[in-house]
Amino acid sequence: MSEAIYFNGDILTMEGDVPRYVEALFIRDGRILATGTKSEMTKLVGKDTKLMNLQGRTLMPAFLDPHSHITACAEILNQARLGSASSFDELAGSLKKFLEKNPPAPGEFLMGFGYDHNNLEEGMHPTREVLDRVSADIPVIAVHASGHMAVLNTAALSMLGIGAQTPEVPGGRIGREADGKTPDGYLEEKAFMTFSSKIPRPSAESAMDALEKAQDMYVSYGITTIQDGLTEEASFALLKEAAAAGRLKTDIVCYADLLKAPGLVQKEPEYDRRYHRHLKIGGYKIILDGSPQGRTAWLSKPYEDAKDGYSGYPVYTQEQVDTYVERSKEEGRQLLVHCNGDAAAEQMIRACRKPSKLRPVMIHAQTVRRDQLVRMKELGIIPSFFIAHVYHWGEIHRKNLGEERSERISPAREAADLQMPYTFHQDTPVIEPDMLETVWCAVNRKTRSGRTLGAEYAVTPYEALQAVTCYAAFQYFEEDDKGTLSPGKLADMIILSENPLKAEPDEIRRIRVLATLKEGELLYEAPKETKQDL
C-alpha cells in the first residue's frame, strides 16, 4: 500500500463553477482518499505515509488532451523540423542538413514536417522542383504544419505512382503544372491522406522509442490522458504492442479512422471503450473539411479576396456524413468530427438531427456561429476549440477571413455563456501540447503581433482550466475518474510553479509544470534549473 499527503500550497480541486481550494489531500494506492483540512488529513497518516510539502506551489488535476495525434507526433520526432523555414532555400537547406545526418534506408523516404507557406517569403507552397534540390534520387516529402497538405519531390511522386494520368481524388487536390497534367508535387487534403498512407513506415523498435519520447513530451506539459485522434490499423498495432510491453505510462484514447479502419473496434473488443493496460478505443473519427490557414476549410461564405467565390470544399456529401453519424448511433459509440469551417459544422449538425447521449465532439470548431452553438447544445454536441490558433495563426485568419470572422475564431465565450461543456486542444503535432499556453490564449486572445483578436470571446482563467480538466474528462466519459481532485478519483495531478488563477493573465503561459503524477506515481519532474526542490 502506498499513500501520501499533500499540503502547504494552493490545492485547486476544479470542483464546481467557482474555484475551490482545500488545505490538504490524501492519496492511497493511486486514488484520492480524502481532502480537507491539514488536521483532518493528518489523522490518516501512518508510518509509511509520505509527507509532500508543496512549499506554496499549486496542486491541481492533471490535464487531459481532448484532441491530438500521439502516433503522428511520435513519427515526426524522427523527421526534419521545418517550422522555422522562412523561404524555399531555408526549407531545402533544413532537409539537406537532416539528410546528411539521417540518410534513409533504400526505399524509405526523407521526411520533414511543419513548413507553413504563410511564413515563407515566396508566399506559396514549394514545388517538386524545390525538393529536387535536396535529392534527385531519394524520395522526399515535406508536410505542412496543418497536417492537411504536403509537397513531394519527383522521386517521391514516382514511387507513389502519381503522374499526369493520375485521376483527382474526391475531397482533395493534386497540384498540376501549367499544362494542367504534370504533377507539381503538391497534394491537398484527401489526396495527401490517400497517397501518404503508402509511404513506408519506420522500424518497429524505432517507432516504439519515438512513442515513448512523445509520451514524455505530453507529460512534461502536465498531460496524463492523451488522444490518438485518427487511428489506423498500423498505428493501433504500435499502441497495442506498447501496451502489452508495459511501455504506456499515460492513458491513451484512440478514435478509429472511420474511412481507413472502420472495423478496428470490432477486431479489438478488449479495448472497446475501456482501458486495457492504459489503452482504449473511445469511438470513431471522421474529417469533413480542411484547414483555415491553408484555405481548405469549408465556409458558408467565400474567403477574403477569393476568386470565383471560393469558400473551400467538403470531403463528403451530406448523405455520406449522415451514414457515418447513423453508424455511430447504432453502435452506441462516440464520434469525433473534424469541422473547421462553419459549412462543415452545419453538415455535422444536420447529420446529428436528434439529441444524443453519445457526446459527439466537433473538433476545432474554428468558425462555428452562435446559432450553430445553440443547436449544438440542444443536440449534445461538444465543441473542442483549437483556440491556440488565435496566437499562432490569428493574423493569417484576418487575411483569409476578414475582420468580422477572424475576431470570433474559436468563440469560447459564447459556449461558456450558453453553459455548455467545451474543451481546448493543440492538435499535436500541429503545435506542441502546451496546455498552459492554450489557457493563456483563451484568456488573452493575442496574436503573434500582440494584437487582441476578439476580446469579447475570451474566457476567465478558471473557465479555461475547466476546458482541459473537468470538461475534458466529461468529453471522454471519464468524469467519475478524472478532471477534479475529488475523493475516489484517480490521483492524476500536476504541481505548478504558480497558481494560474492568481497570476497576471499575461503571465499564465510562463507558469511551469514542476511535476506530473499519474495515479500517484511521479512521471515527470522539471529540471532543477527551472524549479526549487520539492
DONUDREN-269717 format. One record per residue (C-alpha): x, y negated, z negated; residue number from 1. Coordinates in pm, whole numbers, plus 50000, padded with zeros to 5 digits. Layout:
+-------+-------+-------+-----+
:    xx :    yy :    zz : seq :
+-------+-------+-------+-----+
:     X :     Y :     Z : NUM :
...
+-------+-------+-------+-----+
END
This chain:
+-------+-------+-------+-----+
:    xx :    yy :    zz : seq :
+-------+-------+-------+-----+
: 50000 : 50000 : 50000 :   1 :
: 50135 : 49656 : 50096 :   2 :
: 49999 : 49331 : 49960 :   3 :
: 50089 : 48964 : 49937 :   4 :
: 49954 : 48639 : 49802 :   5 :
: 49996 : 48309 : 49991 :   6 :
: 49978 : 47981 : 49800 :   7 :
: 50109 : 47626 : 49767 :   8 :
: 50009 : 47495 : 50110 :   9 :
: 49717 : 47394 : 50327 :  10 :
: 49529 : 47720 : 50380 :  11 :
: 49281 : 47632 : 50653 :  12 :
: 49020 : 47906 : 50686 :  13 :
: 48840 : 47780 : 51002 :  14 :
: 48509 : 47891 : 50847 :  15 :
: 48212 : 47672 : 50935 :  16 :
: 48173 : 47349 : 51129 :  17 :
: 48382 : 47137 : 50891 :  18 :
: 48735 : 47206 : 50764 :  19 :
: 48753 : 47433 : 50460 :  20 :
: 49061 : 47499 : 50251 :  21 :
: 49140 : 47748 : 49976 :  22 :
: 49424 : 47739 : 49723 :  23 :
: 49539 : 48095 : 49777 :  24 :
: 49486 : 48400 : 49995 :  25 :
: 49543 : 48765 : 49909 :  26 :
: 49607 : 49033 : 50171 :  27 :
: 49625 : 49409 : 50131 :  28 :
: 49708 : 49669 : 50394 :  29 :
: 49670 : 49432 : 50687 :  30 :
: 49342 : 49270 : 50585 :  31 :
: 49240 : 48969 : 50383 :  32 :
: 49120 : 49099 : 50048 :  33 :
: 49017 : 48769 : 49889 :  34 :
: 49053 : 48391 : 49898 :  35 :
: 49003 : 48136 : 49623 :  36 :
: 49195 : 47951 : 49359 :  37 :
: 49551 : 48042 : 49274 :  38 :
: 49449 : 48158 : 48928 :  39 :
: 49183 : 48387 : 49075 :  40 :
: 49428 : 48541 : 49322 :  41 :
: 49699 : 48577 : 49055 :  42 :
: 49470 : 48817 : 48869 :  43 :
: 49505 : 49056 : 49166 :  44 :
: 49884 : 49053 : 49165 :  45 :
: 50055 : 49386 : 49098 :  46 :
: 50418 : 49483 : 49056 :  47 :
: 50470 : 49522 : 49433 :  48 :
: 50276 : 49213 : 49543 :  49 :
: 50485 : 48971 : 49748 :  50 :
: 50458 : 48609 : 49641 :  51 :
: 50462 : 48389 : 49953 :  52 :
: 50516 : 48023 : 49866 :  53 :
: 50408 : 47815 : 50165 :  54 :
: 50603 : 47515 : 50034 :  55 :
: 50340 : 47272 : 50158 :  56 :
: 50306 : 47419 : 50507 :  57 :
: 49982 : 47518 : 50676 :  58 :
: 49844 : 47871 : 50694 :  59 :
: 49557 : 47932 : 50937 :  60 :
: 49418 : 48208 : 51159 :  61 :
: 49638 : 48321 : 51446 :  62 :
: 49538 : 48202 : 51791 :  63 :
: 49352 : 48422 : 52036 :  64 :
: 49426 : 48384 : 52406 :  65 :
: 49088 : 48351 : 52584 :  66 :
: 49234 : 48395 : 52933 :  67 :
: 49572 : 48474 : 53083 :  68 :
: 49757 : 48747 : 53268 :  69 :
: 50023 : 48903 : 53047 :  70 :
: 50134 : 49161 : 53305 :  71 :
: 50180 : 48885 : 53563 :  72 :
: 50366 : 48683 : 53302 :  73 :
: 50595 : 48981 : 53246 :  74 :
: 50659 : 49012 : 53619 :  75 :
: 50772 : 48651 : 53665 :  76 :
: 51026 : 48685 : 53385 :  77 :
: 51232 : 48875 : 53641 :  78 :
: 51174 : 48621 : 53918 :  79 :
: 51330 : 48289 : 54019 :  80 :
: 51163 : 47995 : 53844 :  81 :
: 51068 : 47726 : 54094 :  82 :
: 50871 : 47483 : 53881 :  83 :
: 51143 : 47218 : 53875 :  84 :
: 51190 : 47209 : 54254 :  85 :
: 51117 : 46864 : 54397 :  86 :
: 51195 : 46937 : 54762 :  87 :
: 51226 : 47217 : 55014 :  88 :
: 51604 : 47207 : 54975 :  89 :
: 51582 : 47246 : 54597 :  90 :
: 51333 : 47529 : 54629 :  91 :
: 51555 : 47717 : 54874 :  92 :
: 51858 : 47642 : 54658 :  93 :
: 51695 : 47788 : 54346 :  94 :
: 51611 : 48106 : 54534 :  95 :
: 51966 : 48133 : 54670 :  96 :
: 52119 : 48098 : 54323 :  97 :
: 51885 : 48361 : 54187 :  98 :
: 51967 : 48591 : 54478 :  99 :
: 52339 : 48567 : 54410 : 100 :
: 52294 : 48694 : 54053 : 101 :
: 51997 : 48923 : 54111 : 102 :
: 52020 : 49090 : 54452 : 103 :
: 51713 : 49312 : 54509 : 104 :
: 51748 : 49679 : 54591 : 105 :
: 51691 : 49780 : 54954 : 106 :
: 51324 : 49744 : 55042 : 107 :
: 51249 : 49520 : 54745 : 108 :
: 51151 : 49152 : 54760 : 109 :
: 51329 : 48846 : 54629 : 110 :
: 51051 : 48671 : 54438 : 111 :
: 51011 : 48321 : 54299 : 112 :
: 50725 : 48167 : 54104 : 113 :
: 50599 : 47823 : 54012 : 114 :
: 50657 : 47581 : 54301 : 115 :
: 50392 : 47309 : 54332 : 116 :
: 50353 : 47139 : 54669 : 117 :
: 50210 : 46837 : 54486 : 118 :
: 50553 : 46782 : 54330 : 119 :
: 50760 : 46831 : 54647 : 120 :
: 50881 : 46520 : 54827 : 121 :
: 50755 : 46668 : 55155 : 122 :
: 50404 : 46670 : 55006 : 123 :
: 50318 : 47006 : 55161 : 124 :
: 50371 : 47380 : 55122 : 125 :
: 50703 : 47517 : 55252 : 126 :
: 50703 : 47745 : 55557 : 127 :
: 50868 : 48071 : 55651 : 128 :
: 51149 : 47870 : 55808 : 129 :
: 51233 : 47715 : 55471 : 130 :
: 51257 : 48059 : 55312 : 131 :
: 51451 : 48194 : 55608 : 132 :
: 51732 : 47965 : 55488 : 133 :
: 51754 : 48187 : 55180 : 134 :
: 51782 : 48510 : 55376 : 135 :
: 51704 : 48629 : 55725 : 136 :
: 51711 : 48995 : 55621 : 137 :
: 51581 : 49020 : 55264 : 138 :
: 51205 : 48970 : 55225 : 139 :
: 51143 : 48653 : 55022 : 140 :
: 50821 : 48525 : 54865 : 141 :
: 50760 : 48202 : 54671 : 142 :
: 50436 : 48197 : 54472 : 143 :
: 50254 : 47872 : 54398 : 144 :
: 50218 : 47759 : 54035 : 145 :
: 49842 : 47820 : 54051 : 146 :
: 49894 : 48185 : 54148 : 147 :
: 49642 : 48137 : 54430 : 148 :
: 49878 : 48097 : 54724 : 149 :
: 50232 : 48179 : 54838 : 150 :
: 50485 : 48143 : 55118 : 151 :
: 50679 : 48430 : 55278 : 152 :
: 50985 : 48436 : 55497 : 153 :
: 50992 : 48608 : 55835 : 154 :
: 51132 : 48934 : 55693 : 155 :
: 50855 : 48947 : 55431 : 156 :
: 50584 : 48881 : 55689 : 157 :
: 50721 : 49164 : 55899 : 158 :
: 50743 : 49406 : 55608 : 159 :
: 50381 : 49336 : 55509 : 160 :
: 50262 : 49369 : 55868 : 161 :
: 50146 : 49010 : 55911 : 162 :
: 50172 : 48895 : 56271 : 163 :
: 50000 : 48697 : 56544 : 164 :
: 49732 : 48965 : 56582 : 165 :
: 49657 : 48998 : 56211 : 166 :
: 49292 : 48900 : 56156 : 167 :
: 49191 : 48642 : 55899 : 168 :
: 49089 : 48770 : 55556 : 169 :
: 48741 : 48655 : 55447 : 170 :
: 48773 : 48428 : 55145 : 171 :
: 49133 : 48340 : 55229 : 172 :
: 49360 : 48199 : 55495 : 173 :
: 49675 : 48294 : 55684 : 174 :
: 49869 : 47984 : 55783 : 175 :
: 49942 : 47958 : 56154 : 176 :
: 50187 : 47758 : 56359 : 177 :
: 50092 : 47511 : 56634 : 178 :
: 50000 : 47792 : 56875 : 179 :
: 49722 : 47896 : 56637 : 180 :
: 49855 : 48254 : 56624 : 181 :
: 50207 : 48286 : 56485 : 182 :
: 50203 : 48307 : 56102 : 183 :
: 50387 : 48014 : 55942 : 184 :
: 50441 : 48208 : 55617 : 185 :
: 50161 : 48053 : 55410 : 186 :
: 49898 : 48278 : 55250 : 187 :
: 49599 : 48143 : 55061 : 188 :
: 49351 : 48295 : 54814 : 189 :
: 49217 : 48637 : 54917 : 190 :
: 49473 : 48667 : 55198 : 191 :
: 49752 : 48623 : 54945 : 192 :
: 49592 : 48864 : 54697 : 193 :
: 49534 : 49128 : 54964 : 194 :
: 49887 : 49130 : 55108 : 195 :
: 50075 : 49069 : 54782 : 196 :
: 49933 : 49393 : 54643 : 197 :
: 50156 : 49574 : 54896 : 198 :
: 50478 : 49431 : 54754 : 199 :
: 50690 : 49699 : 54579 : 200 :
: 50671 : 49683 : 54201 : 201 :
: 50974 : 49677 : 53966 : 202 :
: 51100 : 49994 : 53798 : 203 :
: 50903 : 50129 : 53503 : 204 :
: 51174 : 50050 : 53247 : 205 :
: 51231 : 49701 : 53385 : 206 :
: 50857 : 49635 : 53371 : 207 :
: 50836 : 49764 : 53013 : 208 :
: 51123 : 49546 : 52894 : 209 :
: 50964 : 49243 : 53061 : 210 :
: 50631 : 49320 : 52893 : 211 :
: 50798 : 49314 : 52553 : 212 :
: 50960 : 48979 : 52634 : 213 :
: 50621 : 48844 : 52743 : 214 :
: 50466 : 48953 : 52414 : 215 :
: 50747 : 48776 : 52229 : 216 :
: 50666 : 48457 : 52418 : 217 :
: 50298 : 48467 : 52322 : 218 :
: 50378 : 48550 : 51960 : 219 :
: 50620 : 48255 : 51939 : 220 :
: 50321 : 48032 : 52016 : 221 :
: 50112 : 48190 : 51740 : 222 :
: 49903 : 48423 : 51958 : 223 :
: 49825 : 48777 : 51837 : 224 :
: 49540 : 48867 : 52076 : 225 :
: 49637 : 48844 : 52445 : 226 :
: 49441 : 48889 : 52765 : 227 :
: 49527 : 49058 : 53091 : 228 :
: 49265 : 48880 : 53296 : 229 :
: 49265 : 49065 : 53628 : 230 :
: 49385 : 49418 : 53563 : 231 :
: 49458 : 49658 : 53847 : 232 :
: 49539 : 50029 : 53827 : 233 :
: 49918 : 49977 : 53822 : 234 :
: 49916 : 49703 : 53558 : 235 :
: 49688 : 49908 : 53333 : 236 :
: 49921 : 50205 : 53372 : 237 :
: 50205 : 49988 : 53240 : 238 :
: 49998 : 49870 : 52943 : 239 :
: 49879 : 50222 : 52868 : 240 :
: 50236 : 50351 : 52873 : 241 :
: 50344 : 50070 : 52641 : 242 :
: 50058 : 50150 : 52404 : 243 :
: 50144 : 50520 : 52399 : 244 :
: 50509 : 50438 : 52327 : 245 :
: 50414 : 50208 : 52038 : 246 :
: 50553 : 49904 : 52218 : 247 :
: 50243 : 49685 : 52186 : 248 :
: 50288 : 49462 : 51884 : 249 :
: 49983 : 49247 : 51967 : 250 :
: 49627 : 49329 : 52066 : 251 :
: 49582 : 49319 : 52444 : 252 :
: 49241 : 49300 : 52610 : 253 :
: 49216 : 49393 : 52980 : 254 :
: 48948 : 49289 : 53226 : 255 :
: 48937 : 49524 : 53523 : 256 :
: 48957 : 49367 : 53868 : 257 :
: 48609 : 49449 : 53999 : 258 :
: 48736 : 49426 : 54356 : 259 :
: 49056 : 49633 : 54334 : 260 :
: 48995 : 49854 : 54028 : 261 :
: 48617 : 49897 : 53999 : 262 :
: 48647 : 50244 : 53845 : 263 :
: 48915 : 50169 : 53587 : 264 :
: 48677 : 50161 : 53291 : 265 :
: 48525 : 50496 : 53385 : 266 :
: 48871 : 50652 : 53423 : 267 :
: 48987 : 50527 : 53083 : 268 :
: 48694 : 50574 : 52840 : 269 :
: 48926 : 50587 : 52541 : 270 :
: 48993 : 50213 : 52588 : 271 :
: 48640 : 50105 : 52678 : 272 :
: 48552 : 49809 : 52453 : 273 :
: 48755 : 49948 : 52163 : 274 :
: 49122 : 49929 : 52072 : 275 :
: 49345 : 50231 : 52101 : 276 :
: 49700 : 50154 : 51991 : 277 :
: 49634 : 49779 : 52033 : 278 :
: 49491 : 49810 : 52387 : 279 :
: 49132 : 49790 : 52510 : 280 :
: 48933 : 49717 : 52824 : 281 :
: 48692 : 49434 : 52750 : 282 :
: 48499 : 49442 : 53077 : 283 :
: 48529 : 49312 : 53432 : 284 :
: 48671 : 49008 : 53613 : 285 :
: 48585 : 48851 : 53949 : 286 :
: 48713 : 48537 : 54126 : 287 :
: 48466 : 48309 : 54305 : 288 :
: 48692 : 48031 : 54433 : 289 :
: 49039 : 47884 : 54426 : 290 :
: 49244 : 47604 : 54276 : 291 :
: 49150 : 47233 : 54245 : 292 :
: 49513 : 47117 : 54268 : 293 :
: 49551 : 47340 : 54573 : 294 :
: 49224 : 47204 : 54719 : 295 :
: 49075 : 47552 : 54747 : 296 :
: 48827 : 47526 : 54458 : 297 :
: 48469 : 47528 : 54590 : 298 :
: 48297 : 47195 : 54522 : 299 :
: 47943 : 47075 : 54581 : 300 :
: 48080 : 46752 : 54730 : 301 :
: 48386 : 46704 : 54955 : 302 :
: 48737 : 46641 : 54832 : 303 :
: 48859 : 46284 : 54848 : 304 :
: 48974 : 46188 : 55199 : 305 :
: 48870 : 46532 : 55326 : 306 :
: 48838 : 46582 : 55698 : 307 :
: 48505 : 46710 : 55826 : 308 :
: 48355 : 46714 : 55477 : 309 :
: 48587 : 46989 : 55348 : 310 :
: 48485 : 47097 : 54996 : 311 :
: 48674 : 47424 : 54952 : 312 :
: 48512 : 47761 : 55008 : 313 :
: 48369 : 48065 : 54827 : 314 :
: 48526 : 48407 : 54801 : 315 :
: 48195 : 48595 : 54807 : 316 :
: 47839 : 48547 : 54927 : 317 :
: 47567 : 48490 : 54670 : 318 :
: 47437 : 48840 : 54735 : 319 :
: 47778 : 48990 : 54654 : 320 :
: 47804 : 48791 : 54332 : 321 :
: 47451 : 48898 : 54238 : 322 :
: 47560 : 49261 : 54282 : 323 :
: 47869 : 49219 : 54061 : 324 :
: 47671 : 49047 : 53785 : 325 :
: 47397 : 49309 : 53802 : 326 :
: 47656 : 49586 : 53769 : 327 :
: 47798 : 49432 : 53452 : 328 :
: 47448 : 49405 : 53307 : 329 :
: 47353 : 49762 : 53395 : 330 :
: 47671 : 49895 : 53233 : 331 :
: 47646 : 49658 : 52936 : 332 :
: 47996 : 49523 : 52996 : 333 :
: 48118 : 49167 : 52969 : 334 :
: 48205 : 48984 : 53292 : 335 :
: 48465 : 48708 : 53329 : 336 :
: 48411 : 48488 : 53634 : 337 :
: 48672 : 48251 : 53775 : 338 :
: 48495 : 47926 : 53873 : 339 :
: 48699 : 47609 : 53922 : 340 :
: 48456 : 47417 : 54143 : 341 :
: 48102 : 47326 : 54049 : 342 :
: 47968 : 47505 : 54358 : 343 :
: 48132 : 47826 : 54237 : 344 :
: 47991 : 47759 : 53889 : 345 :
: 47647 : 47729 : 54047 : 346 :
: 47696 : 48064 : 54218 : 347 :
: 47768 : 48231 : 53885 : 348 :
: 47479 : 48061 : 53706 : 349 :
: 47232 : 48166 : 53976 : 350 :
: 47356 : 48525 : 53961 : 351 :
: 47314 : 48547 : 53583 : 352 :
: 46944 : 48446 : 53611 : 353 :
: 46832 : 48555 : 53263 : 354 :
: 46978 : 48509 : 52913 : 355 :
: 47240 : 48773 : 52832 : 356 :
: 47386 : 48911 : 52511 : 357 :
: 47694 : 49021 : 52703 : 358 :
: 47860 : 48678 : 52661 : 359 :
: 47967 : 48629 : 53024 : 360 :
: 48255 : 48383 : 53050 : 361 :
: 48305 : 48111 : 53308 : 362 :
: 48682 : 48098 : 53341 : 363 :
: 48832 : 47749 : 53399 : 364 :
: 48502 : 47557 : 53442 : 365 :
: 48708 : 47262 : 53565 : 366 :
: 48437 : 47060 : 53738 : 367 :
: 48129 : 47204 : 53572 : 368 :
: 47847 : 46949 : 53543 : 369 :
: 47640 : 46866 : 53235 : 370 :
: 47322 : 47005 : 53391 : 371 :
: 47511 : 47328 : 53451 : 372 :
: 47635 : 47342 : 53091 : 373 :
: 47276 : 47308 : 52971 : 374 :
: 47171 : 47606 : 53181 : 375 :
: 47481 : 47800 : 53076 : 376 :
: 47382 : 47759 : 52712 : 377 :
: 47036 : 47892 : 52790 : 378 :
: 47188 : 48194 : 52969 : 379 :
: 47453 : 48264 : 52705 : 380 :
: 47747 : 48185 : 52937 : 381 :
: 48063 : 48076 : 52754 : 382 :
: 48279 : 47811 : 52926 : 383 :
: 48653 : 47872 : 52887 : 384 :
: 48821 : 47546 : 52987 : 385 :
: 49172 : 47522 : 53130 : 386 :
: 49189 : 47189 : 52953 : 387 :
: 49567 : 47152 : 52978 : 388 :
: 49502 : 47062 : 53344 : 389 :
: 49433 : 46711 : 53215 : 390 :
: 49802 : 46674 : 53135 : 391 :
: 49968 : 46898 : 53392 : 392 :
: 49759 : 46805 : 53699 : 393 :
: 49545 : 46512 : 53587 : 394 :
: 49699 : 46270 : 53836 : 395 :
: 49660 : 46525 : 54117 : 396 :
: 49292 : 46559 : 54028 : 397 :
: 49249 : 46183 : 54052 : 398 :
: 49388 : 46206 : 54405 : 399 :
: 49186 : 46513 : 54506 : 400 :
: 48859 : 46448 : 54325 : 401 :
: 48839 : 46072 : 54285 : 402 :
: 48795 : 45876 : 53962 : 403 :
: 48450 : 45992 : 53853 : 404 :
: 48501 : 46367 : 53893 : 405 :
: 48858 : 46368 : 53764 : 406 :
: 48752 : 46182 : 53448 : 407 :
: 48525 : 46468 : 53349 : 408 :
: 48765 : 46756 : 53423 : 409 :
: 48708 : 47020 : 53151 : 410 :
: 48424 : 46834 : 52973 : 411 :
: 48471 : 46997 : 52632 : 412 :
: 48293 : 46713 : 52451 : 413 :
: 47972 : 46793 : 52635 : 414 :
: 47996 : 47160 : 52537 : 415 :
: 48059 : 47060 : 52175 : 416 :
: 47763 : 46821 : 52177 : 417 :
: 47544 : 47097 : 52318 : 418 :
: 47652 : 47312 : 52021 : 419 :
: 47762 : 47597 : 52244 : 420 :
: 48077 : 47806 : 52190 : 421 :
: 48366 : 47720 : 52424 : 422 :
: 48728 : 47823 : 52445 : 423 :
: 49059 : 47688 : 52581 : 424 :
: 49326 : 47881 : 52769 : 425 :
: 49651 : 47837 : 52965 : 426 :
: 49606 : 48096 : 53243 : 427 :
: 49963 : 48210 : 53180 : 428 :
: 50183 : 48246 : 53382 : 429 :
: 50044 : 47926 : 53539 : 430 :
: 50175 : 47746 : 53230 : 431 :
: 50325 : 47883 : 52909 : 432 :
: 50077 : 47995 : 52640 : 433 :
: 50140 : 47690 : 52422 : 434 :
: 49820 : 47663 : 52219 : 435 :
: 49924 : 47355 : 52025 : 436 :
: 49996 : 47169 : 52349 : 437 :
: 49648 : 47271 : 52465 : 438 :
: 49493 : 47144 : 52140 : 439 :
: 49684 : 46817 : 52193 : 440 :
: 49548 : 46795 : 52548 : 441 :
: 49189 : 46847 : 52432 : 442 :
: 49222 : 46579 : 52164 : 443 :
: 49418 : 46315 : 52358 : 444 :
: 49337 : 46387 : 52727 : 445 :
: 49656 : 46223 : 52850 : 446 :
: 49811 : 46283 : 53192 : 447 :
: 50181 : 46316 : 53262 : 448 :
: 50193 : 45944 : 53340 : 449 :
: 50045 : 45860 : 52998 : 450 :
: 49704 : 45765 : 53136 : 451 :
: 49399 : 45870 : 52934 : 452 :
: 49166 : 46070 : 53155 : 453 :
: 48805 : 46083 : 53041 : 454 :
: 48841 : 45976 : 52676 : 455 :
: 48468 : 46035 : 52623 : 456 :
: 48521 : 46408 : 52687 : 457 :
: 48780 : 46452 : 52410 : 458 :
: 48710 : 46668 : 52105 : 459 :
: 48834 : 46639 : 51747 : 460 :
: 49137 : 46838 : 51630 : 461 :
: 48912 : 47073 : 51433 : 462 :
: 48685 : 47132 : 51732 : 463 :
: 48991 : 47204 : 51945 : 464 :
: 49120 : 47457 : 51690 : 465 :
: 48779 : 47627 : 51686 : 466 :
: 48816 : 47688 : 52060 : 467 :
: 49128 : 47901 : 52010 : 468 :
: 49033 : 48074 : 51683 : 469 :
: 48672 : 48143 : 51580 : 470 :
: 48512 : 48068 : 51921 : 471 :
: 48777 : 48277 : 52095 : 472 :
: 48706 : 48566 : 51858 : 473 :
: 48335 : 48529 : 51941 : 474 :
: 48414 : 48541 : 52313 : 475 :
: 48585 : 48876 : 52255 : 476 :
: 48304 : 49017 : 52035 : 477 :
: 48567 : 49026 : 51759 : 478 :
: 48423 : 48766 : 51522 : 479 :
: 48392 : 49030 : 51246 : 480 :
: 48768 : 49091 : 51251 : 481 :
: 48937 : 48773 : 51373 : 482 :
: 48915 : 48397 : 51409 : 483 :
: 48884 : 48289 : 51044 : 484 :
: 49063 : 48359 : 50717 : 485 :
: 48770 : 48536 : 50559 : 486 :
: 48773 : 48834 : 50321 : 487 :
: 48752 : 49160 : 50512 : 488 :
: 48908 : 49028 : 50832 : 489 :
: 49246 : 49121 : 50976 : 490 :
: 49541 : 48927 : 50836 : 491 :
: 49626 : 48779 : 51177 : 492 :
: 49775 : 48448 : 51066 : 493 :
: 50021 : 48174 : 51152 : 494 :
: 50225 : 47931 : 50945 : 495 :
: 50266 : 47583 : 51094 : 496 :
: 50518 : 47311 : 51016 : 497 :
: 50234 : 47060 : 50975 : 498 :
: 49857 : 47055 : 50946 : 499 :
: 49705 : 46966 : 51287 : 500 :
: 49411 : 46805 : 51109 : 501 :
: 49634 : 46569 : 50912 : 502 :
: 49897 : 46489 : 51176 : 503 :
: 49861 : 46190 : 51405 : 504 :
: 49665 : 46311 : 51712 : 505 :
: 49951 : 46232 : 51948 : 506 :
: 50192 : 46436 : 51735 : 507 :
: 49996 : 46764 : 51745 : 508 :
: 50198 : 46915 : 52030 : 509 :
: 50518 : 46862 : 51829 : 510 :
: 50394 : 47085 : 51548 : 511 :
: 50591 : 47411 : 51538 : 512 :
: 50480 : 47766 : 51477 : 513 :
: 50709 : 47880 : 51195 : 514 :
: 50575 : 48233 : 51159 : 515 :
: 50323 : 48466 : 51322 : 516 :
: 50175 : 48763 : 51139 : 517 :
: 49971 : 49047 : 51286 : 518 :
: 49776 : 49245 : 51026 : 519 :
: 50007 : 49102 : 50762 : 520 :
: 50328 : 49206 : 50938 : 521 :
: 50575 : 48938 : 51046 : 522 :
: 50609 : 48941 : 51425 : 523 :
: 50781 : 48606 : 51471 : 524 :
: 50984 : 48368 : 51261 : 525 :
: 51113 : 48042 : 51404 : 526 :
: 51489 : 47991 : 51428 : 527 :
: 51632 : 47827 : 51121 : 528 :
: 51723 : 47509 : 51305 : 529 :
: 51350 : 47436 : 51351 : 530 :
: 51235 : 47528 : 51002 : 531 :
: 51330 : 47536 : 50640 : 532 :
: 51348 : 47874 : 50470 : 533 :
: 51002 : 48001 : 50385 : 534 :
+-------+-------+-------+-----+
END
